[in-house]
């Protein structure tokens, strides 16, 4: 792995009811962003 390479991981799960997508930058700053499409859930996360 080169010194400038960013380590990332991601996963998606789809069901009849919902789709969940998670993307992570493993060497990031620790900041998080959540977008659920539902304001209450966004607030809670």
C-alpha positions in Angstrom: 0.0 0.0 0.0 1.4 3.4 -0.9 1.8 6.1 1.7 -0.9 8.3 0.1 -3.5 5.5 -0.3 -6.8 6.0 1.6 -8.2 2.9 3.2 -11.9 2.6 2.6 -14.6 0.0 3.3 -18.3 -0.1 2.2 -21.3 -2.3 2.3 -24.9 -2.2 1.0 -27.9 -4.2 2.1 -31.2 -4.2 0.4 -34.5 -5.7 1.6 -38.1 -5.2 0.5 -38.5 -2.5 3.2 -35.3 -0.5 3.0 -31.8 0.0 1.6 -28.8 0.6 4.0 -25.5 1.8 2.6 -22.4 2.3 4.8 -19.1 3.8 3.5 -16.1 4.2 5.8 -12.8 6.0 5.5 -10.7 4.0 7.9 -7.9 6.5 8.3 -10.3 9.6 8.5 -10.7 12.2 11.2 -13.4 10.5 13.1 -16.1 12.9 11.8 -19.4 11.2 11.0 -22.3 12.0 8.7 -25.7 10.2 8.6 -28.5 10.6 6.1 -31.5 8.4 6.7 -34.1 10.3 4.9 -36.0 10.7 8.1 -35.1 13.9 10.1 -35.7 12.2 13.5 -33.3 9.4 12.7 -30.7 11.8 11.4 -30.9 13.7 14.6 -30.6 10.6 16.7 -27.6 9.3 14.8 
